[in-house]
Amino acid sequence: MPAKKKVVLRCPTCRTLVTATDENFPFCSDKCRVIDLGKWASGAYKISSPILDPDVLEGLGEMQRPRGDDDDDFRN
């Protein structure tokens, strides 16, 4: 019977080697996990694939309408 291969990756934050059995996998520590979360929260990471769902595209079109003179009606 062949031996199981040990899964080893690099921590996405500090590039330290991490095995799949480590407690914080795929990160090397909780500190690196929190740093990565902060990058997502601040917008440093982005998922840049195009939006293909027609329902989502329709909703975005309504939110991004050009500003015009009728916007004064909403200011009090």
mmCIF file of the N, C-alpha and C atoms, coordinates in Angstrom:
data_MODEL
# 
_entry.id   MODEL 
# 
loop_
_atom_site.group_PDB 
_atom_site.id 
_atom_site.type_symbol 
_atom_site.label_atom_id 
_atom_site.label_alt_id 
_atom_site.label_comp_id 
_atom_site.label_asym_id 
_atom_site.label_entity_id 
_atom_site.label_seq_id 
_atom_site.pdbx_PDB_ins_code 
_atom_site.Cartn_x 
_atom_site.Cartn_y 
_atom_site.Cartn_z 
_atom_site.occupancy 
_atom_site.B_iso_or_equiv 
_atom_site.pdbx_formal_charge 
_atom_site.auth_seq_id 
_atom_site.auth_comp_id 
_atom_site.auth_asym_id 
_atom_site.auth_atom_id 
_atom_site.pdbx_PDB_model_num 
ATOM 1   N N  . MET A 1 1  ? 0.839   -1.169 0.000   1.00 0.00 ? 1  MET A N  1 
ATOM 2   C CA . MET A 1 1  ? 0.000   0.000  0.000   1.00 0.00 ? 1  MET A CA 1 
ATOM 3   C C  . MET A 1 1  ? 0.894   1.245  0.000   1.00 0.00 ? 1  MET A C  1 
ATOM 4   N N  . PRO A 1 2  ? 0.641   2.218  -0.916  1.00 0.00 ? 2  PRO A N  1 
ATOM 5   C CA . PRO A 1 2  ? 1.491   3.406  -0.976  1.00 0.00 ? 2  PRO A CA 1 
ATOM 6   C C  . PRO A 1 2  ? 1.265   4.317  0.239   1.00 0.00 ? 2  PRO A C  1 
ATOM 7   N N  . ALA A 1 3  ? 2.321   4.974  0.641   1.00 0.00 ? 3  ALA A N  1 
ATOM 8   C CA . ALA A 1 3  ? 2.238   5.899  1.770   1.00 0.00 ? 3  ALA A CA 1 
ATOM 9   C C  . ALA A 1 3  ? 1.496   7.158  1.354   1.00 0.00 ? 3  ALA A C  1 
ATOM 10  N N  . LYS A 1 4  ? 0.741   7.732  2.288   1.00 0.00 ? 4  LYS A N  1 
ATOM 11  C CA . LYS A 1 4  ? 0.025   8.969  2.005   1.00 0.00 ? 4  LYS A CA 1 
ATOM 12  C C  . LYS A 1 4  ? 1.016   10.122 1.922   1.00 0.00 ? 4  LYS A C  1 
ATOM 13  N N  . LYS A 1 5  ? 0.775   11.013 0.942   1.00 0.00 ? 5  LYS A N  1 
ATOM 14  C CA . LYS A 1 5  ? 1.628   12.191 0.826   1.00 0.00 ? 5  LYS A CA 1 
ATOM 15  C C  . LYS A 1 5  ? 1.183   13.234 1.835   1.00 0.00 ? 5  LYS A C  1 
ATOM 16  N N  . LYS A 1 6  ? 2.140   13.878 2.447   1.00 0.00 ? 6  LYS A N  1 
ATOM 17  C CA . LYS A 1 6  ? 1.855   14.922 3.406   1.00 0.00 ? 6  LYS A CA 1 
ATOM 18  C C  . LYS A 1 6  ? 1.621   16.226 2.650   1.00 0.00 ? 6  LYS A C  1 
ATOM 19  N N  . VAL A 1 7  ? 0.491   16.890 2.890   1.00 0.00 ? 7  VAL A N  1 
ATOM 20  C CA . VAL A 1 7  ? 0.169   18.148 2.206   1.00 0.00 ? 7  VAL A CA 1 
ATOM 21  C C  . VAL A 1 7  ? 0.917   19.277 2.901   1.00 0.00 ? 7  VAL A C  1 
ATOM 22  N N  . VAL A 1 8  ? 1.763   19.960 2.133   1.00 0.00 ? 8  VAL A N  1 
ATOM 23  C CA . VAL A 1 8  ? 2.525   21.086 2.652   1.00 0.00 ? 8  VAL A CA 1 
ATOM 24  C C  . VAL A 1 8  ? 2.319   22.269 1.715   1.00 0.00 ? 8  VAL A C  1 
ATOM 25  N N  . LEU A 1 9  ? 1.901   23.390 2.305   1.00 0.00 ? 9  LEU A N  1 
ATOM 26  C CA . LEU A 1 9  ? 1.724   24.627 1.555   1.00 0.00 ? 9  LEU A CA 1 
ATOM 27  C C  . LEU A 1 9  ? 2.496   25.741 2.237   1.00 0.00 ? 9  LEU A C  1 
ATOM 28  N N  . ARG A 1 10 ? 2.505   26.900 1.600   1.00 0.00 ? 10 ARG A N  1 
ATOM 29  C CA . ARG A 1 10 ? 3.114   28.075 2.217   1.00 0.00 ? 10 ARG A CA 1 
ATOM 30  C C  . ARG A 1 10 ? 2.014   28.972 2.761   1.00 0.00 ? 10 ARG A C  1 
ATOM 31  N N  . CYS A 1 11 ? 2.238   29.540 3.915   1.00 0.00 ? 11 CYS A N  1 
ATOM 32  C CA . CYS A 1 11 ? 1.303   30.486 4.515   1.00 0.00 ? 11 CYS A CA 1 
ATOM 33  C C  . CYS A 1 11 ? 1.128   31.649 3.537   1.00 0.00 ? 11 CYS A C  1 
ATOM 34  N N  . PRO A 1 12 ? -0.117  32.019 3.186   1.00 0.00 ? 12 PRO A N  1 
ATOM 35  C CA . PRO A 1 12 ? -0.325  33.095 2.220   1.00 0.00 ? 12 PRO A CA 1 
ATOM 36  C C  . PRO A 1 12 ? 0.164   34.456 2.705   1.00 0.00 ? 12 PRO A C  1 
ATOM 37  N N  . THR A 1 13 ? 0.373   34.617 3.999   1.00 0.00 ? 13 THR A N  1 
ATOM 38  C CA . THR A 1 13 ? 0.807   35.905 4.538   1.00 0.00 ? 13 THR A CA 1 
ATOM 39  C C  . THR A 1 13 ? 2.320   36.021 4.630   1.00 0.00 ? 13 THR A C  1 
ATOM 40  N N  . CYS A 1 14 ? 2.968   35.039 5.270   1.00 0.00 ? 14 CYS A N  1 
ATOM 41  C CA . CYS A 1 14 ? 4.417   35.158 5.513   1.00 0.00 ? 14 CYS A CA 1 
ATOM 42  C C  . CYS A 1 14 ? 5.254   34.136 4.762   1.00 0.00 ? 14 CYS A C  1 
ATOM 43  N N  . ARG A 1 15 ? 4.612   33.242 4.034   1.00 0.00 ? 15 ARG A N  1 
ATOM 44  C CA . ARG A 1 15 ? 5.272   32.244 3.193   1.00 0.00 ? 15 ARG A CA 1 
ATOM 45  C C  . ARG A 1 15 ? 5.994   31.142 3.980   1.00 0.00 ? 15 ARG A C  1 
ATOM 46  N N  . THR A 1 16 ? 5.701   30.961 5.256   1.00 0.00 ? 16 THR A N  1 
ATOM 47  C CA . THR A 1 16 ? 6.254   29.869 6.056   1.00 0.00 ? 16 THR A CA 1 
ATOM 48  C C  . THR A 1 16 ? 5.595   28.560 5.625   1.00 0.00 ? 16 THR A C  1 
ATOM 49  N N  . LEU A 1 17 ? 6.347   27.458 5.631   1.00 0.00 ? 17 LEU A N  1 
ATOM 50  C CA . LEU A 1 17 ? 5.776   26.153 5.290   1.00 0.00 ? 17 LEU A CA 1 
ATOM 51  C C  . LEU A 1 17 ? 4.784   25.711 6.357   1.00 0.00 ? 17 LEU A C  1 
ATOM 52  N N  . VAL A 1 18 ? 3.622   25.212 5.907   1.00 0.00 ? 18 VAL A N  1 
ATOM 53  C CA . VAL A 1 18 ? 2.551   24.783 6.809   1.00 0.00 ? 18 VAL A CA 1 
ATOM 54  C C  . VAL A 1 18 ? 2.029   23.444 6.312   1.00 0.00 ? 18 VAL A C  1 
ATOM 55  N N  . THR A 1 19 ? 1.790   22.509 7.230   1.00 0.00 ? 19 THR A N  1 
ATOM 56  C CA . THR A 1 19 ? 1.212   21.221 6.845   1.00 0.00 ? 19 THR A CA 1 
ATOM 57  C C  . THR A 1 19 ? -0.293  21.245 7.088   1.00 0.00 ? 19 THR A C  1 
ATOM 58  N N  . ALA A 1 20 ? -0.999  20.359 6.412   1.00 0.00 ? 20 ALA A N  1 
ATOM 59  C CA . ALA A 1 20 ? -2.457  20.311 6.509   1.00 0.00 ? 20 ALA A CA 1 
ATOM 60  C C  . ALA A 1 20 ? -2.928  19.941 7.914   1.00 0.00 ? 20 ALA A C  1 
ATOM 61  N N  . THR A 1 21 ? -2.061  19.379 8.721   1.00 0.00 ? 21 THR A N  1 
ATOM 62  C CA . THR A 1 21 ? -2.447  18.996 10.078  1.00 0.00 ? 21 THR A CA 1 
ATOM 63  C C  . THR A 1 21 ? -2.250  20.125 11.084  1.00 0.00 ? 21 THR A C  1 
ATOM 64  N N  . ASP A 1 22 ? -1.629  21.212 10.672  1.00 0.00 ? 22 ASP A N  1 
ATOM 65  C CA . ASP A 1 22 ? -1.422  22.346 11.576  1.00 0.00 ? 22 ASP A CA 1 
ATOM 66  C C  . ASP A 1 22 ? -2.750  22.973 11.970  1.00 0.00 ? 22 ASP A C  1 
ATOM 67  N N  . GLU A 1 23 ? -2.820  23.482 13.179  1.00 0.00 ? 23 GLU A N  1 
ATOM 68  C CA . GLU A 1 23 ? -4.050  24.034 13.749  1.00 0.00 ? 23 GLU A CA 1 
ATOM 69  C C  . GLU A 1 23 ? -4.613  25.202 12.930  1.00 0.00 ? 23 GLU A C  1 
ATOM 70  N N  . ASN A 1 24 ? -3.775  26.069 12.403  1.00 0.00 ? 24 ASN A N  1 
ATOM 71  C CA . ASN A 1 24 ? -4.220  27.266 11.697  1.00 0.00 ? 24 ASN A CA 1 
ATOM 72  C C  . ASN A 1 24 ? -4.168  27.142 10.180  1.00 0.00 ? 24 ASN A C  1 
ATOM 73  N N  . PHE A 1 25 ? -4.053  25.929 9.666   1.00 0.00 ? 25 PHE A N  1 
ATOM 74  C CA . PHE A 1 25 ? -3.953  25.690 8.229   1.00 0.00 ? 25 PHE A CA 1 
ATOM 75  C C  . PHE A 1 25 ? -5.060  26.427 7.478   1.00 0.00 ? 25 PHE A C  1 
ATOM 76  N N  . PRO A 1 26 ? -4.781  27.128 6.404   1.00 0.00 ? 26 PRO A N  1 
ATOM 77  C CA . PRO A 1 26 ? -3.558  27.191 5.627   1.00 0.00 ? 26 PRO A CA 1 
ATOM 78  C C  . PRO A 1 26 ? -2.581  28.269 6.095   1.00 0.00 ? 26 PRO A C  1 
ATOM 79  N N  . PHE A 1 27 ? -2.856  28.893 7.239   1.00 0.00 ? 27 PHE A N  1 
ATOM 80  C CA . PHE A 1 27 ? -1.950  29.901 7.784   1.00 0.00 ? 27 PHE A CA 1 
ATOM 81  C C  . PHE A 1 27 ? -1.028  29.255 8.797   1.00 0.00 ? 27 PHE A C  1 
ATOM 82  N N  . CYS A 1 28 ? 0.087   29.918 9.087   1.00 0.00 ? 28 CYS A N  1 
ATOM 83  C CA . CYS A 1 28 ? 1.020   29.357 10.063  1.00 0.00 ? 28 CYS A CA 1 
ATOM 84  C C  . CYS A 1 28 ? 0.631   29.728 11.489  1.00 0.00 ? 28 CYS A C  1 
ATOM 85  N N  . SER A 1 29 ? -0.136  30.805 11.651  1.00 0.00 ? 29 SER A N  1 
ATOM 86  C CA . SER A 1 29 ? -0.515  31.262 12.981  1.00 0.00 ? 29 SER A CA 1 
ATOM 87  C C  . SER A 1 29 ? -1.809  32.062 12.911  1.00 0.00 ? 29 SER A C  1 
ATOM 88  N N  . ASP A 1 30 ? -2.374  32.323 14.083  1.00 0.00 ? 30 ASP A N  1 
ATOM 89  C CA . ASP A 1 30 ? -3.576  33.146 14.147  1.00 0.00 ? 30 ASP A CA 1 
ATOM 90  C C  . ASP A 1 30 ? -3.258  34.579 13.713  1.00 0.00 ? 30 ASP A C  1 
ATOM 91  N N  . LYS A 1 31 ? -2.047  35.034 14.003  1.00 0.00 ? 31 LYS A N  1 
ATOM 92  C CA . LYS A 1 31 ? -1.635  36.383 13.607  1.00 0.00 ? 31 LYS A CA 1 
ATOM 93  C C  . LYS A 1 31 ? -1.709  36.538 12.082  1.00 0.00 ? 31 LYS A C  1 
ATOM 94  N N  . CYS A 1 32 ? -1.185  35.572 11.346  1.00 0.00 ? 32 CYS A N  1 
ATOM 95  C CA . CYS A 1 32 ? -1.224  35.635 9.876   1.00 0.00 ? 32 CYS A CA 1 
ATOM 96  C C  . CYS A 1 32 ? -2.658  35.549 9.366   1.00 0.00 ? 32 CYS A C  1 
ATOM 97  N N  . ARG A 1 33 ? -3.505  34.782 10.038  1.00 0.00 ? 33 ARG A N  1 
ATOM 98  C CA . ARG A 1 33 ? -4.922  34.673 9.661   1.00 0.00 ? 33 ARG A CA 1 
ATOM 99  C C  . ARG A 1 33 ? -5.604  36.036 9.809   1.00 0.00 ? 33 ARG A C  1 
ATOM 100 N N  . VAL A 1 34 ? -5.340  36.749 10.911  1.00 0.00 ? 34 VAL A N  1 
ATOM 101 C CA . VAL A 1 34 ? -5.949  38.055 11.156  1.00 0.00 ? 34 VAL A CA 1 
ATOM 102 C C  . VAL A 1 34 ? -5.413  39.098 10.170  1.00 0.00 ? 34 VAL A C  1 
ATOM 103 N N  . ILE A 1 35 ? -4.140  39.045 9.845   1.00 0.00 ? 35 ILE A N  1 
ATOM 104 C CA . ILE A 1 35 ? -3.563  39.961 8.848   1.00 0.00 ? 35 ILE A CA 1 
ATOM 105 C C  . ILE A 1 35 ? -4.259  39.764 7.509   1.00 0.00 ? 35 ILE A C  1 
ATOM 106 N N  . ASP A 1 36 ? -4.464  38.517 7.114   1.00 0.00 ? 36 ASP A N  1 
ATOM 107 C CA . ASP A 1 36 ? -5.137  38.221 5.847   1.00 0.00 ? 36 ASP A CA 1 
ATOM 108 C C  . ASP A 1 36 ? -6.583  38.721 5.864   1.00 0.00 ? 36 ASP A C  1 
ATOM 109 N N  . LEU A 1 37 ? -7.285  38.509 6.966   1.00 0.00 ? 37 LEU A N  1 
ATOM 110 C CA . LEU A 1 37 ? -8.656  38.990 7.099   1.00 0.00 ? 37 LEU A CA 1 
ATOM 111 C C  . LEU A 1 37 ? -8.707  40.511 6.975   1.00 0.00 ? 37 LEU A C  1 
ATOM 112 N N  . GLY A 1 38 ? -7.748  41.191 7.577   1.00 0.00 ? 38 GLY A N  1 
ATOM 113 C CA . GLY A 1 38 ? -7.677  42.652 7.487   1.00 0.00 ? 38 GLY A CA 1 
ATOM 114 C C  . GLY A 1 38 ? -7.481  43.128 6.062   1.00 0.00 ? 38 GLY A C  1 
ATOM 115 N N  . LYS A 1 39 ? -6.703  42.390 5.276   1.00 0.00 ? 39 LYS A N  1 
ATOM 116 C CA . LYS A 1 39 ? -6.505  42.762 3.871   1.00 0.00 ? 39 LYS A CA 1 
ATOM 117 C C  . LYS A 1 39 ? -7.801  42.637 3.087   1.00 0.00 ? 39 LYS A C  1 
ATOM 118 N N  . TRP A 1 40 ? -8.591  41.593 3.365   1.00 0.00 ? 40 TRP A N  1 
ATOM 119 C CA . TRP A 1 40 ? -9.889  41.458 2.704   1.00 0.00 ? 40 TRP A CA 1 
ATOM 120 C C  . TRP A 1 40 ? -10.813 42.600 3.123   1.00 0.00 ? 40 TRP A C  1 
ATOM 121 N N  . ALA A 1 41 ? -10.841 42.891 4.427   1.00 0.00 ? 41 ALA A N  1 
ATOM 122 C CA . ALA A 1 41 ? -11.751 43.918 4.952   1.00 0.00 ? 41 ALA A CA 1 
ATOM 123 C C  . ALA A 1 41 ? -11.406 45.309 4.430   1.00 0.00 ? 41 ALA A C  1 
ATOM 124 N N  . SER A 1 42 ? -10.126 45.575 4.211   1.00 0.00 ? 42 SER A N  1 
ATOM 125 C CA . SER A 1 42 ? -9.716  46.903 3.746   1.00 0.00 ? 42 SER A CA 1 
ATOM 126 C C  . SER A 1 42 ? -9.833  47.060 2.237   1.00 0.00 ? 42 SER A C  1 
ATOM 127 N N  . GLY A 1 43 ? -10.117 45.970 1.530   1.00 0.00 ? 43 GLY A N  1 
ATOM 128 C CA . GLY A 1 43 ? -10.250 46.039 0.079   1.00 0.00 ? 43 GLY A CA 1 
ATOM 129 C C  . GLY A 1 43 ? -8.939  45.817 -0.662  1.00 0.00 ? 43 GLY A C  1 
ATOM 130 N N  . ALA A 1 44 ? -7.895  45.385 0.053   1.00 0.00 ? 44 ALA A N  1 
ATOM 131 C CA . ALA A 1 44 ? -6.612  45.120 -0.605  1.00 0.00 ? 44 ALA A CA 1 
ATOM 132 C C  . ALA A 1 44 ? -6.718  43.930 -1.555  1.00 0.00 ? 44 ALA A C  1 
ATOM 133 N N  . TYR A 1 45 ? -7.570  42.977 -1.216  1.00 0.00 ? 45 TYR A N  1 
ATOM 134 C CA . TYR A 1 45 ? -7.824  41.843 -2.096  1.00 0.00 ? 45 TYR A CA 1 
ATOM 135 C C  . TYR A 1 45 ? -9.149  42.078 -2.814  1.00 0.00 ? 45 TYR A C  1 
ATOM 136 N N  . LYS A 1 46 ? -9.200  41.712 -4.068  1.00 0.00 ? 46 LYS A N  1 
ATOM 137 C CA . LYS A 1 46 ? -10.437 41.842 -4.840  1.00 0.00 ? 46 LYS A CA 1 
ATOM 138 C C  . LYS A 1 46 ? -10.628 40.609 -5.702  1.00 0.00 ? 46 LYS A C  1 
ATOM 139 N N  . ILE A 1 47 ? -11.862 40.205 -5.887  1.00 0.00 ? 47 ILE A N  1 
ATOM 140 C CA . ILE A 1 47 ? -12.187 39.138 -6.820  1.00 0.00 ? 47 ILE A CA 1 
ATOM 141 C C  . ILE A 1 47 ? -12.576 39.840 -8.106  1.00 0.00 ? 47 ILE A C  1 
ATOM 142 N N  . SER A 1 48 ? -11.779 39.690 -9.134  1.00 0.00 ? 48 SER A N  1 
ATOM 143 C CA . SER A 1 48 ? -11.967 40.506 -10.334 1.00 0.00 ? 48 SER A CA 1 
ATOM 144 C C  . SER A 1 48 ? -12.471 39.704 -11.526 1.00 0.00 ? 48 SER A C  1 
ATOM 145 N N  . SER A 1 49 ? -13.479 38.911 -11.295 1.00 0.00 ? 49 SER A N  1 
ATOM 146 C CA . SER A 1 49 ? -14.085 38.216 -12.425 1.00 0.00 ? 49 SER A CA 1 
ATOM 147 C C  . SER A 1 49 ? -15.335 38.994 -12.837 1.00 0.00 ? 49 SER A C  1 
ATOM 148 N N  . PRO A 1 50 ? -15.701 38.956 -14.095 1.00 0.00 ? 50 PRO A N  1 
ATOM 149 C CA . PRO A 1 50 ? -16.865 39.719 -14.545 1.00 0.00 ? 50 PRO A CA 1 
ATOM 150 C C  . PRO A 1 50 ? -18.167 39.166 -13.974 1.00 0.00 ? 50 PRO A C  1 
ATOM 151 N N  . ILE A 1 51 ? -19.132 40.055 -13.766 1.00 0.00 ? 51 ILE A N  1 
ATOM 152 C CA . ILE A 1 51 ? -20.450 39.646 -13.298 1.00 0.00 ? 51 ILE A CA 1 
ATOM 153 C C  . ILE A 1 51 ? -21.258 39.216 -14.512 1.00 0.00 ? 51 ILE A C  1 
ATOM 154 N N  . LEU A 1 52 ? -21.708 37.971 -14.507 1.00 0.00 ? 52 LEU A N  1 
ATOM 155 C CA . LEU A 1 52 ? -22.425 37.427 -15.651 1.00 0.00 ? 52 LEU A CA 1 
ATOM 156 C C  . LEU A 1 52 ? -23.911 37.205 -15.373 1.00 0.00 ? 52 LEU A C  1 
ATOM 157 N N  . ASP A 1 53 ? -24.332 37.290 -14.117 1.00 0.00 ? 53 ASP A N  1 
ATOM 158 C CA . ASP A 1 53 ? -25.725 37.056 -13.764 1.00 0.00 ? 53 ASP A CA 1 
ATOM 159 C C  . ASP A 1 53 ? -26.569 38.272 -14.180 1.00 0.00 ? 53 ASP A C  1 
ATOM 160 N N  . PRO A 1 54 ? -27.525 38.110 -15.097 1.00 0.00 ? 54 PRO A N  1 
ATOM 161 C CA . PRO A 1 54 ? -28.318 39.248 -15.584 1.00 0.00 ? 54 PRO A CA 1 
ATOM 162 C C  . PRO A 1 54 ? -29.100 39.954 -14.473 1.00 0.00 ? 54 PRO A C  1 
ATOM 163 N N  . ASP A 1 55 ? -29.575 39.213 -13.468 1.00 0.00 ? 55 ASP A N  1 
ATOM 164 C CA . ASP A 1 55 ? -30.308 39.836 -12.369 1.00 0.00 ? 55 ASP A CA 1 
ATOM 165 C C  . ASP A 1 55 ? -29.408 40.774 -11.565 1.00 0.00 ? 55 ASP A C  1 
ATOM 166 N N  . VAL A 1 56 ? -28.172 40.370 -11.334 1.00 0.00 ? 56 VAL A N  1 
ATOM 167 C CA . VAL A 1 56 ? -27.230 41.208 -10.590 1.00 0.00 ? 56 VAL A CA 1 
ATOM 168 C C  . VAL A 1 56 ? -26.875 42.438 -11.414 1.00 0.00 ? 56 VAL A C  1 
ATOM 169 N N  . LEU A 1 57 ? -26.633 42.249 -12.696 1.00 0.00 ? 57 LEU A N  1 
ATOM 170 C CA . LEU A 1 57 ? -26.297 43.377 -13.564 1.00 0.00 ? 57 LEU A CA 1 
ATOM 171 C C  . LEU A 1 57 ? -27.429 44.393 -13.609 1.00 0.00 ? 57 LEU A C  1 
ATOM 172 N N  . GLU A 1 58 ? -28.663 43.922 -13.643 1.00 0.00 ? 58 GLU A N  1 
ATOM 173 C CA . GLU A 1 58 ? -29.815 44.822 -13.676 1.00 0.00 ? 58 GLU A CA 1 
ATOM 174 C C  . GLU A 1 58 ? -29.877 45.652 -12.397 1.00 0.00 ? 58 GLU A C  1 
ATOM 175 N N  . GLY A 1 59 ? -29.640 45.024 -11.269 1.00 0.00 ? 59 GLY A N  1 
ATOM 176 C CA . GLY A 1 59 ? -29.650 45.734 -9.990  1.00 0.00 ? 59 GLY A CA 1 
ATOM 177 C C  . GLY A 1 59 ? -28.545 46.766 -9.893  1.00 0.00 ? 59 GLY A C  1 
ATOM 178 N N  . LEU A 1 60 ? -27.378 46.473 -10.450 1.00 0.00 ? 60 LEU A N  1 
ATOM 179 C CA . LEU A 1 60 ? -26.277 47.430 -10.434 1.00 0.00 ? 60 LEU A CA 1 
ATOM 180 C C  . LEU A 1 60 ? -26.593 48.648 -11.289 1.00 0.00 ? 60 LEU A C  1 
ATOM 181 N N  . GLY A 1 61 ? -27.272 48.442 -12.397 1.00 0.00 ? 61 GLY A N  1 
ATOM 182 C CA . GLY A 1 61 ? -27.615 49.555 -13.284 1.00 0.00 ? 61 GLY A CA 1 
ATOM 183 C C  . GLY A 1 61 ? -28.496 50.573 -12.592 1.00 0.00 ? 61 GLY A C  1 
ATOM 184 N N  . GLU A 1 62 ? -29.403 50.114 -11.734 1.00 0.00 ? 62 GLU A N  1 
ATOM 185 C CA . GLU A 1 62 ? -30.279 51.024 -11.004 1.00 0.00 ? 62 GLU A CA 1 
ATOM 186 C C  . GLU A 1 62 ? -29.508 51.825 -9.972  1.00 0.00 ? 62 GLU A C  1 
ATOM 187 N N  . MET A 1 63 ? -28.515 51.209 -9.348  1.00 0.00 ? 63 MET A N  1 
ATOM 188 C CA . MET A 1 63 ? -27.749 51.884 -8.304  1.00 0.00 ? 63 MET A CA 1 
ATOM 189 C C  . MET A 1 63 ? -26.782 52.900 -8.879  1.00 0.00 ? 63 MET A C  1 
ATOM 190 N N  . GLN A 1 64 ? -26.341 52.725 -10.089 1.00 0.00 ? 64 GLN A N  1 
ATOM 191 C CA . GLN A 1 64 ? -25.316 53.581 -10.666 1.00 0.00 ? 64 GLN A CA 1 
ATOM 192 C C  . GLN A 1 64 ? -25.886 54.535 -11.712 1.00 0.00 ? 64 GLN A C  1 
ATOM 193 N N  . ARG A 1 65 ? -27.111 54.995 -11.508 1.00 0.00 ? 65 ARG A N  1 
ATOM 194 C CA . ARG A 1 65 ? -27.703 55.891 -12.487 1.00 0.00 ? 65 ARG A CA 1 
ATOM 195 C C  . ARG A 1 65 ? -27.014 57.243 -12.416 1.00 0.00 ? 65 ARG A C  1 
ATOM 196 N N  . PRO A 1 66 ? -26.937 57.954 -13.513 1.00 0.00 ? 66 PRO A N  1 
ATOM 197 C CA . PRO A 1 66 ? -26.281 59.260 -13.514 1.00 0.00 ? 66 PRO A CA 1 
ATOM 198 C C  . PRO A 1 66 ? -27.047 60.264 -12.661 1.00 0.00 ? 66 PRO A C  1 
ATOM 199 N N  . ARG A 1 67 ? -26.328 61.157 -12.045 1.00 0.00 ? 67 ARG A N  1 
ATOM 200 C CA . ARG A 1 67 ? -26.951 62.203 -11.230 1.00 0.00 ? 67 ARG A CA 1 
ATOM 201 C C  . ARG A 1 67 ? -27.497 63.285 -12.153 1.00 0.00 ? 67 ARG A C  1 
ATOM 202 N N  . GLY A 1 68 ? -28.651 63.771 -11.813 1.00 0.00 ? 68 GLY A N  1 
ATOM 203 C CA . GLY A 1 68 ? -29.269 64.808 -12.626 1.00 0.00 ? 68 GLY A CA 1 
ATOM 204 C C  . GLY A 1 68 ? -29.951 65.834 -11.766 1.00 0.00 ? 68 GLY A C  1 
ATOM 205 N N  . ASP A 1 69 ? -30.734 66.712 -12.401 1.00 0.00 ? 69 ASP A N  1 
ATOM 206 C CA . ASP A 1 69 ? -31.424 67.774 -11.684 1.00 0.00 ? 69 ASP A CA 1 
ATOM 207 C C  . ASP A 1 69 ? -32.472 67.232 -10.722 1.00 0.00 ? 69 ASP A C  1 
ATOM 208 N N  . ASP A 1 70 ? -33.029 66.066 -11.031 1.00 0.00 ? 70 ASP A N  1 
ATOM 209 C CA . ASP A 1 70 ? -34.078 65.520 -10.176 1.00 0.00 ? 70 ASP A CA 1 
ATOM 210 C C  . ASP A 1 70 ? -33.549 65.044 -8.828  1.00 0.00 ? 70 ASP A C  1 
ATOM 211 N N  . ASP A 1 71 ? -32.199 65.005 -8.648  1.00 0.00 ? 71 ASP A N  1 
ATOM 212 C CA . ASP A 1 71 ? -31.624 64.605 -7.367  1.00 0.00 ? 71 ASP A CA 1 
ATOM 213 C C  . ASP A 1 71 ? -31.929 65.621 -6.280  1.00 0.00 ? 71 ASP A C  1 
ATOM 214 N N  . ASP A 1 72 ? -32.254 66.876 -6.651  1.00 0.00 ? 72 ASP A N  1 
ATOM 215 C CA . ASP A 1 72 ? -32.577 67.888 -5.665  1.00 0.00 ? 72 ASP A CA 1 
ATOM 216 C C  . ASP A 1 72 ? -33.814 67.528 -4.865  1.00 0.00 ? 72 ASP A C  1 
ATOM 217 N N  . ASP A 1 73 ? -34.703 66.698 -5.444  1.00 0.00 ? 73 ASP A N  1 
ATOM 218 C CA . ASP A 1 73 ? -35.916 66.294 -4.754  1.00 0.00 ? 73 ASP A CA 1 
ATOM 219 C C  . ASP A 1 73 ? -35.614 65.486 -3.486  1.00 0.00 ? 73 ASP A C  1 
ATOM 220 N N  . PHE A 1 74 ? -34.439 64.858 -3.430  1.00 0.00 ? 74 PHE A N  1 
ATOM 221 C CA . PHE A 1 74 ? -34.111 63.993 -2.315  1.00 0.00 ? 74 PHE A CA 1 
ATOM 222 C C  . PHE A 1 74 ? -33.337 64.725 -1.209  1.00 0.00 ? 74 PHE A C  1 
ATOM 223 N N  . ARG A 1 75 ? -32.957 65.939 -1.442  1.00 0.00 ? 75 ARG A N  1 
ATOM 224 C CA . ARG A 1 75 ? -32.227 66.708 -0.439  1.00 0.00 ? 75 ARG A CA 1 
ATOM 225 C C  . ARG A 1 75 ? -33.195 67.570 0.356   1.00 0.00 ? 75 ARG A C  1 
ATOM 226 N N  . ASN A 1 76 ? -33.103 67.484 1.650   1.00 0.00 ? 76 ASN A N  1 
ATOM 227 C CA . ASN A 1 76 ? -34.001 68.298 2.489   1.00 0.00 ? 76 ASN A CA 1 
ATOM 228 C C  . ASN A 1 76 ? -33.231 69.239 3.346   1.00 0.00 ? 76 ASN A C  1 
# 
